[in-house]
C-alpha cells in the first residue's frame, strides 16, 4: 500500500469516527 492510499484510508477512518462517535454526542448535547 502506498502513501497516498494510506492517507486516504486514514481520512476515511477519521470521517467514520466523526460520524459514529461525535454525531451522537452532538445530538445529545443539542437535544
PDB file with SEQRES, HELIX, SHEET and CRYST1 records, atoms N, CA, C and O in Angstrom:
SEQRES   1 A   31  UNK UNK UNK UNK UNK UNK UNK UNK UNK UNK UNK UNK UNK          
SEQRES   2 A   31  UNK UNK UNK UNK UNK UNK UNK UNK UNK UNK UNK UNK UNK          
SEQRES   3 A   31  UNK UNK UNK UNK UNK                                          
HELIX    1 AA1 UNK A    3  UNK A   17  1                                  15    
HELIX    2 AA2 UNK A   18  UNK A   22  3                                   5    
HELIX    3 AA3 UNK A   23  UNK A   30  1                                   8    
CRYST1    1.000    1.000    1.000  90.00  90.00  90.00 P 1           1          
ATOM      1  N   UNK A   1       0.852  -1.188   0.000  1.00  0.00           N  
ATOM      2  CA  UNK A   1       0.000   0.000   0.000  1.00  0.00           C  
ATOM      3  C   UNK A   1       0.898   1.252   0.000  1.00  0.00           C  
ATOM      4  O   UNK A   1       1.809   1.374   0.819  1.00  0.00           O  
ATOM      5  N   UNK A   2       0.625   2.163  -0.921  1.00  0.00           N  
ATOM      6  CA  UNK A   2       1.479   3.345  -0.995  1.00  0.00           C  
ATOM      7  C   UNK A   2       0.964   4.446  -0.077  1.00  0.00           C  
ATOM      8  O   UNK A   2      -0.086   4.309   0.552  1.00  0.00           O  
ATOM      9  N   UNK A   3       1.720   5.542  -0.009  1.00  0.00           N  
ATOM     10  CA  UNK A   3       1.429   6.596   0.958  1.00  0.00           C  
ATOM     11  C   UNK A   3       0.085   7.254   0.686  1.00  0.00           C  
ATOM     12  O   UNK A   3      -0.653   7.578   1.616  1.00  0.00           O  
ATOM     13  N   UNK A   4      -0.234   7.451  -0.596  1.00  0.00           N  
ATOM     14  CA  UNK A   4      -1.498   8.113  -0.933  1.00  0.00           C  
ATOM     15  C   UNK A   4      -2.676   7.273  -0.451  1.00  0.00           C  
ATOM     16  O   UNK A   4      -3.650   7.813   0.073  1.00  0.00           O  
ATOM     17  N   UNK A   5      -2.592   5.950  -0.626  1.00  0.00           N  
ATOM     18  CA  UNK A   5      -3.669   5.071  -0.157  1.00  0.00           C  
ATOM     19  C   UNK A   5      -3.772   5.128   1.366  1.00  0.00           C  
ATOM     20  O   UNK A   5      -4.870   5.169   1.920  1.00  0.00           O  
ATOM     21  N   UNK A   6      -2.618   5.131   2.037  1.00  0.00           N  
ATOM     22  CA  UNK A   6      -2.631   5.210   3.498  1.00  0.00           C  
ATOM     23  C   UNK A   6      -3.321   6.477   3.966  1.00  0.00           C  
ATOM     24  O   UNK A   6      -4.119   6.453   4.904  1.00  0.00           O  
ATOM     25  N   UNK A   7      -3.006   7.592   3.301  1.00  0.00           N  
ATOM     26  CA  UNK A   7      -3.595   8.869   3.692  1.00  0.00           C  
ATOM     27  C   UNK A   7      -5.098   8.839   3.466  1.00  0.00           C  
ATOM     28  O   UNK A   7      -5.869   9.352   4.278  1.00  0.00           O  
ATOM     29  N   UNK A   8      -5.513   8.228   2.343  1.00  0.00           N  
ATOM     30  CA  UNK A   8      -6.940   8.125   2.026  1.00  0.00           C  
ATOM     31  C   UNK A   8      -7.658   7.287   3.077  1.00  0.00           C  
ATOM     32  O   UNK A   8      -8.734   7.657   3.547  1.00  0.00           O  
ATOM     33  N   UNK A   9      -7.060   6.162   3.441  1.00  0.00           N  
ATOM     34  CA  UNK A   9      -7.667   5.284   4.446  1.00  0.00           C  
ATOM     35  C   UNK A   9      -7.744   5.992   5.798  1.00  0.00           C  
ATOM     36  O   UNK A   9      -8.736   5.866   6.514  1.00  0.00           O  
ATOM     37  N   UNK A  10      -6.700   6.732   6.139  1.00  0.00           N  
ATOM     38  CA  UNK A  10      -6.695   7.461   7.407  1.00  0.00           C  
ATOM     39  C   UNK A  10      -7.795   8.522   7.428  1.00  0.00           C  
ATOM     40  O   UNK A  10      -8.481   8.697   8.435  1.00  0.00           O  
ATOM     41  N   UNK A  11      -7.954   9.224   6.310  1.00  0.00           N  
ATOM     42  CA  UNK A  11      -9.007  10.240   6.225  1.00  0.00           C  
ATOM     43  C   UNK A  11     -10.379   9.591   6.335  1.00  0.00           C  
ATOM     44  O   UNK A  11     -11.263  10.103   7.022  1.00  0.00           O  
ATOM     45  N   UNK A  12     -10.551   8.464   5.656  1.00  0.00           N  
ATOM     46  CA  UNK A  12     -11.821   7.745   5.700  1.00  0.00           C  
ATOM     47  C   UNK A  12     -12.121   7.289   7.130  1.00  0.00           C  
ATOM     48  O   UNK A  12     -13.256   7.398   7.596  1.00  0.00           O  
ATOM     49  N   UNK A  13     -11.111   6.785   7.816  1.00  0.00           N  
ATOM     50  CA  UNK A  13     -11.288   6.349   9.196  1.00  0.00           C  
ATOM     51  C   UNK A  13     -11.662   7.527  10.097  1.00  0.00           C  
ATOM     52  O   UNK A  13     -12.499   7.390  10.989  1.00  0.00           O  
ATOM     53  N   UNK A  14     -11.039   8.685   9.860  1.00  0.00           N  
ATOM     54  CA  UNK A  14     -11.353   9.871  10.659  1.00  0.00           C  
ATOM     55  C   UNK A  14     -12.798  10.303  10.443  1.00  0.00           C  
ATOM     56  O   UNK A  14     -13.495  10.659  11.393  1.00  0.00           O  
ATOM     57  N   UNK A  15     -13.245  10.271   9.184  1.00  0.00           N  
ATOM     58  CA  UNK A  15     -14.632  10.639   8.875  1.00  0.00           C  
ATOM     59  C   UNK A  15     -15.593   9.655   9.536  1.00  0.00           C  
ATOM     60  O   UNK A  15     -16.586  10.062  10.139  1.00  0.00           O  
ATOM     61  N   UNK A  16     -15.297   8.366   9.422  1.00  0.00           N  
ATOM     62  CA  UNK A  16     -16.151   7.349  10.025  1.00  0.00           C  
ATOM     63  C   UNK A  16     -16.211   7.548  11.543  1.00  0.00           C  
ATOM     64  O   UNK A  16     -17.276   7.437  12.150  1.00  0.00           O  
ATOM     65  N   UNK A  17     -15.060   7.843  12.147  1.00  0.00           N  
ATOM     66  CA  UNK A  17     -15.009   8.085  13.589  1.00  0.00           C  
ATOM     67  C   UNK A  17     -15.888   9.272  13.965  1.00  0.00           C  
ATOM     68  O   UNK A  17     -16.648   9.212  14.931  1.00  0.00           O  
ATOM     69  N   UNK A  18     -15.778  10.353  13.190  1.00  0.00           N  
ATOM     70  CA  UNK A  18     -16.596  11.546  13.453  1.00  0.00           C  
ATOM     71  C   UNK A  18     -18.074  11.210  13.376  1.00  0.00           C  
ATOM     72  O   UNK A  18     -18.848  11.598  14.250  1.00  0.00           O  
ATOM     73  N   UNK A  19     -18.467  10.490  12.335  1.00  0.00           N  
ATOM     74  CA  UNK A  19     -19.881  10.164  12.128  1.00  0.00           C  
ATOM     75  C   UNK A  19     -20.397   9.264  13.247  1.00  0.00           C  
ATOM     76  O   UNK A  19     -21.487   9.486  13.775  1.00  0.00           O  
ATOM     77  N   UNK A  20     -19.607   8.244  13.610  1.00  0.00           N  
ATOM     78  CA  UNK A  20     -20.075   7.244  14.566  1.00  0.00           C  
ATOM     79  C   UNK A  20     -20.039   7.787  15.999  1.00  0.00           C  
ATOM     80  O   UNK A  20     -20.964   7.550  16.776  1.00  0.00           O  
ATOM     81  N   UNK A  21     -18.976   8.514  16.347  1.00  0.00           N  
ATOM     82  CA  UNK A  21     -18.766   8.892  17.743  1.00  0.00           C  
ATOM     83  C   UNK A  21     -19.268  10.294  18.043  1.00  0.00           C  
ATOM     84  O   UNK A  21     -19.966  10.501  19.035  1.00  0.00           O  
ATOM     85  N   UNK A  22     -18.923  11.258  17.200  1.00  0.00           N  
ATOM     86  CA  UNK A  22     -19.189  12.661  17.523  1.00  0.00           C  
ATOM     87  C   UNK A  22     -20.636  13.042  17.225  1.00  0.00           C  
ATOM     88  O   UNK A  22     -21.216  13.852  17.948  1.00  0.00           O  
ATOM     89  N   UNK A  23     -21.222  12.481  16.186  1.00  0.00           N  
ATOM     90  CA  UNK A  23     -22.606  12.827  15.849  1.00  0.00           C  
ATOM     91  C   UNK A  23     -23.591  12.496  16.981  1.00  0.00           C  
ATOM     92  O   UNK A  23     -24.388  13.362  17.342  1.00  0.00           O  
ATOM     93  N   UNK A  24     -23.574  11.302  17.548  1.00  0.00           N  
ATOM     94  CA  UNK A  24     -24.477  11.004  18.665  1.00  0.00           C  
ATOM     95  C   UNK A  24     -24.234  11.924  19.861  1.00  0.00           C  
ATOM     96  O   UNK A  24     -25.186  12.328  20.530  1.00  0.00           O  
ATOM     97  N   UNK A  25     -22.988  12.256  20.134  1.00  0.00           N  
ATOM     98  CA  UNK A  25     -22.669  13.157  21.241  1.00  0.00           C  
ATOM     99  C   UNK A  25     -23.262  14.529  20.965  1.00  0.00           C  
ATOM    100  O   UNK A  25     -23.834  15.156  21.858  1.00  0.00           O  
ATOM    101  N   UNK A  26     -23.125  14.999  19.719  1.00  0.00           N  
ATOM    102  CA  UNK A  26     -23.707  16.287  19.332  1.00  0.00           C  
ATOM    103  C   UNK A  26     -25.223  16.259  19.494  1.00  0.00           C  
ATOM    104  O   UNK A  26     -25.818  17.218  19.985  1.00  0.00           O  
ATOM    105  N   UNK A  27     -25.843  15.164  19.081  1.00  0.00           N  
ATOM    106  CA  UNK A  27     -27.298  15.056  19.177  1.00  0.00           C  
ATOM    107  C   UNK A  27     -27.740  15.147  20.637  1.00  0.00           C  
ATOM    108  O   UNK A  27     -28.718  15.826  20.951  1.00  0.00           O  
ATOM    109  N   UNK A  28     -27.025  14.469  21.521  1.00  0.00           N  
ATOM    110  CA  UNK A  28     -27.378  14.510  22.934  1.00  0.00           C  
ATOM    111  C   UNK A  28     -27.196  15.913  23.489  1.00  0.00           C  
ATOM    112  O   UNK A  28     -28.015  16.381  24.280  1.00  0.00           O  
ATOM    113  N   UNK A  29     -26.137  16.578  23.083  1.00  0.00           N  
ATOM    114  CA  UNK A  29     -25.838  17.904  23.611  1.00  0.00           C  
ATOM    115  C   UNK A  29     -26.904  18.904  23.182  1.00  0.00           C  
ATOM    116  O   UNK A  29     -27.338  19.736  23.978  1.00  0.00           O  
ATOM    117  N   UNK A  30     -27.326  18.820  21.917  1.00  0.00           N  
ATOM    118  CA  UNK A  30     -28.292  19.792  21.392  1.00  0.00           C  
ATOM    119  C   UNK A  30     -29.731  19.377  21.696  1.00  0.00           C  
ATOM    120  O   UNK A  30     -30.618  20.222  21.817  1.00  0.00           O  
ATOM    121  N   UNK A  31     -29.951  18.073  21.816  1.00  0.00           N  
ATOM    122  CA  UNK A  31     -31.294  17.595  22.053  1.00  0.00           C  
ATOM    123  C   UNK A  31     -31.541  17.500  23.528  1.00  0.00           C  
ATOM    124  O   UNK A  31     -32.630  17.111  23.948  1.00  0.00           O  
TER     125      UNK A  31                                                      
END                                                                             
